[in-house]
Amino acid sequence: MGLISAGLNALGGTLASQWKEYFYQDSLPENVLAVKAKKKTRNRFGGSRYEDDNIISEGSVIAVADGQCMMVVDQGKIVEFCAEPGEYIFDKDAEPSIFYGPFSTDKLKEILKRTFDRLSFGGQAGRDQRVYYFNIKELVGNKYGTPNPVPFRVVDRNIGLDVDIAIRCFGEYSYRVTNPMLFYTNVCGNVAEAYTRDQIDSQLKTELLTALQPAFARISEMGIRYSALPGHTQEIADALNDVLSEKWINLRGVEIVSFGVSSVTASEEDEAMIKNLQSAAALRDPNMAAAQLAGATAQAMRDAAKNENGAMMGFMGMNMAQQAGAANVASLFQMGAQQQPAAQPASGWKCPQCGAMAQGNFCPECGAKKPAENGWTCPSCGNVNKGKFCTECGAKKPAGAPLYRCDKCGWEPLDPAHPPKFCPECGDPFDENDIR
């Protein structure tokens, strides 16, 4: 009886697998990363009682929607993969079906062979085929916060500041599954139903907070201050991806899309220290120091006028303080004027068309081309000159050398006495017709 029952189950399962299946997954919720697809067999007539869940028939349709990635796994091995929206027909090593392709003797033999294989497994199919859908949309709303202060290096090259402080950072980040094959192989595996975010989010958040320290180190090397971090979230996301590339991108196929910073705070002691250092560094400029001293002197004069012992006593104290000081306002302003570099004359050429000053090869006002420079090449040192004597060695300009100008386009060589063989503008060869 057991053999007969197994034979009936084998035959029933083979006949039930003749139906083509249709796989489709509705929009995946934001908390689902991967899910095993189910066949749509509801209210279908015939054979569904014997149909195996993990067998795909020839000609079965697998639909892929936007934001999804489909994967076919046969005996635990990935055999098909598709991330483009549309309809996919599966016919690779699937269960033979009389409803797909032309019916032939070979197909009938294949069906009988699969029936005997089922019989050898007690009436059940001796293989496992599954369809998985992966959520490849951006997954937002992942909150993070540093429970303990994170070291941040403050670098200000303008004042020579290089100091380490501790900051607290809070906000949200988003990530996306960019390589579903790696995610299936190393994370979710042959999951029976669905793989949700709560199974991995805790691990990702811990690794993210660990990677913040080297990521912030790269950000500080760019000269970005901690108070300006909310305006450089893309740089932080790129730095985090670089730090987490081995664990997230290359191992799990997950990548950070965006990184938002809600607030960044440092301790009151660190903030006061940075402000004091910046204020002290600003006074290294004599002009800044003179302005500070002038303001302090003006305030001292106002305070001296209010002196309880009389204004004269207050001004006497001011004079003693000025005599004890090493510098006054006038000398500081004089030092600042001496340190200012002299203004360099603007270099360039004057456009012969409109008279505007230009720097490049074309006039910025009218677009006229920069005129070619004429001159002669010194036979002693090779320097190009315009006058009668060389500006480098003092040699006199050679006399009697013919001067050339292209008779086709009017181009003149840099050294009119020694033209090239061909004009670089129109290609006309230089000959006696070009002597001017």
C-alpha positions in Angstrom: 0.0 0.0 0.0 2.9 2.4 0.8 4.4 1.9 -2.7 1.0 2.4 -4.4 0.4 5.6 -2.3 3.8 6.9 -3.2 3.1 6.2 -6.9 -0.2 8.0 -6.7 1.5 11.0 -5.0 4.3 11.0 -7.6 1.8 10.9 -10.5 -0.4 13.5 -8.9 2.5 15.8 -8.1 3.8 15.5 -11.7 0.4 16.3 -13.2 -0.1 19.2 -10.8 3.2 20.6 -11.8 2.0 20.8 -15.4 0.3 24.1 -14.6 2.3 27.2 -15.2 2.7 29.4 -12.1 2.6 33.2 -11.8 4.9 34.8 -9.2 4.2 38.4 -8.1 5.0 40.4 -5.1 3.0 43.4 -4.0 4.9 46.5 -2.8 7.3 45.4 -0.1 6.8 47.2 3.2 9.7 49.4 4.4 10.5 46.9 7.2 11.0 44.0 4.8 14.3 43.5 3.1 13.7 40.1 1.4 10.7 37.8 1.1 10.1 34.4 -0.5 7.6 34.6 -3.3 4.4 32.5 -3.3 2.5 31.1 -6.2 -0.9 32.5 -7.1 -2.9 29.3 -7.1 -6.0 30.5 -5.3 -9.3 29.0 -6.8 -7.4 27.4 -9.6 -9.1 24.2 -10.9 -7.4 20.9 -10.5 -4.3 19.4 -8.9 -3.4 22.1 -6.4 -3.7 19.6 -3.5 -0.6 17.8 -4.8 1.3 20.8 -6.0 4.7 21.4 -4.5 5.5 24.9 -3.2 9.2 24.7 -4.1 8.9 23.5 -7.7 8.7 25.9 -10.7 7.2 24.7 -14.0 8.4 25.5 -17.4 7.0 28.8 -18.8 6.1 30.2 -15.4 5.9 33.9 -15.2 7.8 36.0 -12.6 6.8 39.6 -12.5 9.2 42.3 -11.2 7.9 45.7 -10.0 9.8 49.0 -9.5 12.0 48.9 -6.4 12.3 45.1 -6.4 14.9 42.6 -7.4 14.0 39.0 -8.3 16.2 36.0 -7.7 15.7 32.3 -8.5 17.4 29.8 -6.2 17.7 26.2 -7.4 19.0 23.7 -4.8 20.4 26.6 -2.7 22.3 28.1 -5.7 21.4 31.4 -7.4 20.6 30.6 -11.1 18.7 33.7 -12.2 18.7 37.3 -11.3 16.7 40.3 -12.5 16.4 43.9 -11.2 14.6 45.4 -14.2 10.8 46.0 -13.9 8.8 43.7 -16.2 7.9 40.1 -16.9 10.3 37.2 -16.8 9.6 33.7 -18.2 11.5 30.9 -16.4 12.5 27.9 -18.5 15.9 27.0 -17.2 16.0 23.4 -15.8 12.4 23.8 -14.7 9.7 21.1 -14.3 8.6 20.1 -17.8 5.1 21.2 -18.7 2.8 20.2 -21.6 1.5 23.8 -21.6 4.9 25.3 -22.6 6.4 24.8 -26.0 5.5 22.1 -28.5 4.5 18.7 -27.2 6.8 16.0 -28.3 7.9 12.5 -27.5 11.0 13.8 -25.7 8.9 16.0 -23.5 6.7 13.0 -22.6 9.8 11.0 -21.7 11.0 13.8 -19.5 7.7 13.9 -17.7 7.8 10.2 -17.1 11.4 10.5 -15.9 10.4 13.2 -13.4 7.5 11.0 -12.2 9.9 8.1 -11.5 12.3 10.5 -9.7 9.4 11.5 -7.4 8.5 7.9 -6.8 12.1 7.3 -5.6 11.6 10.1 -3.1 8.4 8.7 -1.7 6.2 10.6 -4.1 7.7 14.0 -3.3 9.9 16.2 -5.6 13.6 15.6 -5.0 14.6 19.2 -5.6 14.0 22.7 -4.2 13.4 25.8 -6.3 12.5 29.2 -4.8 11.8 32.7 -6.0 12.9 35.6 -3.7 12.1 39.3 -3.9 14.5 41.9 -2.5 13.6 45.5 -1.5 16.2 47.7 -3.3 14.5 51.0 -2.4 16.0 53.6 -0.1 15.2 52.6 3.5 14.8 55.8 5.5 14.2 56.8 9.1 17.1 55.0 10.8 17.8 57.1 13.9 21.3 57.2 15.5 22.9 58.9 18.4 26.3 58.8 20.0 25.8 57.6 23.6 29.3 58.7 24.5 31.2 61.7 23.0 33.0 61.0 19.8 36.6 62.4 19.3 36.7 65.1 16.6 39.9 66.8 15.4 39.5 70.5 14.9 42.0 71.8 12.3 42.1 75.5 11.4 45.1 76.2 9.1 44.5 79.9 9.1 45.5 80.2 12.7 47.5 77.0 13.1 45.0 75.3 15.3 45.1 71.5 15.6 43.3 70.1 18.7 41.1 67.1 19.6 37.7 67.7 21.2 34.7 65.4 22.0 31.3 66.0 20.3 27.9 64.4 20.4 26.0 63.8 17.2 22.4 62.9 16.6 20.3 62.4 13.4 19.0 59.9 10.9 20.5 57.9 8.0 19.2 55.8 5.1 20.7 52.8 3.4 19.8 50.6 0.5 20.5 47.0 -0.6 22.8 47.5 -3.7 23.9 43.9 -4.2 21.1 41.5 -3.5 23.3 38.5 -4.3 25.8 39.3 -1.5 22.9 40.1 0.8 21.3 36.7 0.1 24.6 34.8 0.4 25.9 36.4 3.5 22.9 37.7 5.4 19.4 36.3 4.8 20.2 33.0 3.1 17.5 30.5 2.3 14.9 32.3 4.5 11.5 30.5 4.7 9.3 33.6 4.8 10.5 37.2 5.1 13.7 38.8 6.4 12.9 42.1 8.1 15.0 45.1 9.1 14.8 44.5 12.9 17.0 41.5 12.4 20.0 43.5 11.1 19.3 47.2 12.1 20.9 46.9 15.5 24.1 45.5 14.1 24.2 48.1 11.4 23.7 50.9 13.9 26.5 49.7 16.1 28.9 49.5 13.2 27.8 52.9 12.0 28.6 54.5 15.4 32.0 52.8 15.4 32.8 54.1 12.0 31.9 57.7 12.9 35.2 58.3 14.5 37.4 57.6 11.4 34.8 59.2 9.2 34.9 62.4 11.3 38.7 62.3 11.1 38.5 62.4 7.3 36.0 65.3 7.5 38.2 67.3 9.9 41.2 66.9 7.5 39.1 68.8 4.9 39.1 71.7 7.3 35.4 71.4 8.1 34.5 72.5 11.6 32.2 70.4 13.8 29.6 73.2 13.8 29.4 73.0 10.0 28.8 69.3 9.9 25.0 69.6 9.1 26.0 71.4 5.8 28.4 68.6 4.7 26.2 65.5 5.1 27.2 64.2 1.6 30.8 64.2 2.5 30.1 62.4 5.8 28.1 59.7 3.8 31.0 59.2 1.4 33.4 58.9 4.3 31.2 56.4 6.1 30.9 54.3 2.9 34.7 54.3 2.6 35.1 53.2 6.2 32.3 50.6 6.0 33.0 49.3 2.5 34.5 46.0 3.7 31.6 45.1 6.1 28.7 46.7 4.4 29.3 47.0 0.7 31.7 44.1 0.0 30.3 41.7 2.5 26.5 42.4 2.8 25.8 44.4 -0.3 24.4 47.4 1.7 25.4 51.0 1.1 24.6 54.3 3.0 22.5 56.6 0.7 22.2 59.7 2.9 23.3 60.8 6.4 21.5 63.5 8.2 22.8 65.4 11.2 20.1 66.9 13.5 22.5 68.4 16.1 26.2 68.5 16.9 27.3 69.7 20.3 30.7 69.9 22.0 31.3 70.4 25.7 31.3 74.0 27.1 34.9 73.7 28.0 36.0 72.7 24.5 33.9 75.5 22.9 35.3 78.1 25.2 38.9 76.9 24.5 38.4 77.1 20.7 36.9 80.6 20.9 39.8 81.8 23.1 42.4 80.4 20.7 40.7 81.9 17.7 40.4 85.3 19.4 44.1 85.2 20.4 45.2 84.1 16.9 43.3 87.0 15.3 45.4 89.5 17.3 48.6 88.3 15.6 47.6 90.6 12.8 48.9 94.1 13.7 45.9 95.8 12.2 43.5 93.6 14.2 45.6 94.2 17.4 45.6 97.9 16.8 41.8 98.0 16.3 41.4 96.0 19.5 43.7 98.3 21.4 42.0 101.4 20.0 38.6 100.0 21.1 39.9 99.2 24.5 41.5 102.7 24.8 38.2 104.4 23.9 36.4 102.3 26.5 39.1 103.1 29.1 38.6 106.8 28.4 34.9 106.5 28.9 35.5 104.7 32.2 38.1 107.2 33.3 35.6 110.0 32.9 33.4 108.2 35.3 36.1 107.7 37.9 34.8 108.3 41.4 38.1 110.0 42.4 37.8 112.4 39.5 38.5 112.3 35.8 42.1 113.5 36.2 42.9 110.5 38.4 41.5 108.2 35.8 43.5 109.7 32.9 46.6 109.6 35.0 46.1 105.8 35.3 45.6 105.6 31.6 48.9 107.4 30.9 50.8 105.1 33.2 49.3 102.1 31.5 50.3 103.4 28.0 53.8 104.2 29.2 54.1 100.6 30.6 52.8 99.1 27.3 55.2 97.9 24.7 53.3 99.3 21.7 50.6 101.9 20.9 47.9 102.1 18.3 49.9 104.1 15.8 52.9 101.8 15.8 50.7 98.8 15.4 48.9 100.3 12.4 52.3 101.2 10.9 53.5 97.6 11.3 50.3 96.4 9.5 50.9 98.8 6.6 54.5 97.5 6.2 53.3 93.9 6.1 50.7 94.5 3.4 52.2 93.4 0.0 52.4 96.0 -2.6 49.7 95.8 -5.2 50.9 94.0 -8.3 50.1 95.7 -11.7 47.6 93.8 -13.7 49.2 91.8 -16.4 47.6 91.2 -19.8 47.1 92.7 -23.2 44.9 95.5 -24.6 42.4 94.6 -27.2 42.9 96.6 -30.4 39.2 96.4 -31.2 37.5 97.7 -28.1 40.4 98.7 -25.8 39.5 96.3 -22.9 42.2 94.6 -20.9 42.3 90.8 -21.3 44.3 87.9 -19.8 43.7 84.9 -22.1 43.9 84.4 -25.8 40.5 86.1 -26.5 39.0 89.5 -25.4 36.2 89.0 -22.8 34.3 92.0 -24.2 34.3 91.5 -28.0 35.8 88.1 -28.5 38.7 89.4 -30.6 41.8 87.1 -30.8 45.0 88.2 -29.0 47.3 89.7 -31.6 50.5 87.8 -32.4 53.6 89.1 -30.9 56.3 90.1 -33.4 60.0 90.1 -32.6 63.4 88.7 -33.5 65.4 85.8 -32.1 68.8 86.6 -30.7 71.4 84.5 -32.5 73.5 84.4 -29.3 71.0 83.3 -26.6 67.8 82.6 -28.5 65.7 85.2 -26.6 62.8 86.8 -28.5 63.1 90.6 -28.5 61.3 93.6 -29.9 63.9 96.3 -29.6 67.3 96.8 -31.3 69.2 95.0 -28.6 68.7 91.6 -26.8 67.3 92.0 -23.3 69.2 89.0 -22.1 72.7 89.2 -23.5 72.7 92.7 -25.1 73.5 91.5 -28.6 72.5 93.8 -31.4 69.6 92.9 -33.7 71.0 91.4 -37.0 70.3 93.6 -40.0 69.3 92.6 -43.5 67.1 89.6 -42.6 63.9 89.4 -44.6 60.6 89.7 -42.7 57.7 87.3 -43.5 53.9 87.5 -43.3 51.5 84.9 -44.7 50.1 86.2 -47.9 46.9 84.1 -47.5 45.7 84.9 -43.9 48.1 87.6 -42.7 49.6 85.5 -39.9 53.0 86.7 -38.7 55.5 84.4 -37.0 56.9 85.2 -33.6 60.3 85.8 -35.2 59.5 87.3 -38.6 63.0 86.7 -39.8 62.8 83.0 -39.3 59.4 81.7 -40.3 58.2 78.1 -40.2 57.9 76.1 -43.4 54.1 76.3 -43.3 51.6 78.7 -41.8 50.0 77.2 -38.7 46.7 79.0 -39.4 46.0 78.2 -43.1 48.8 75.7 -44.0 50.2 77.8 -46.8 54.0 77.3 -47.4 56.2 80.3 -46.7 58.1 81.5 -49.8 59.3 84.7 -51.5 55.6 85.8 -51.9 55.4 86.1 -48.1 58.3 88.5 -47.7 57.1 91.9 -46.6 
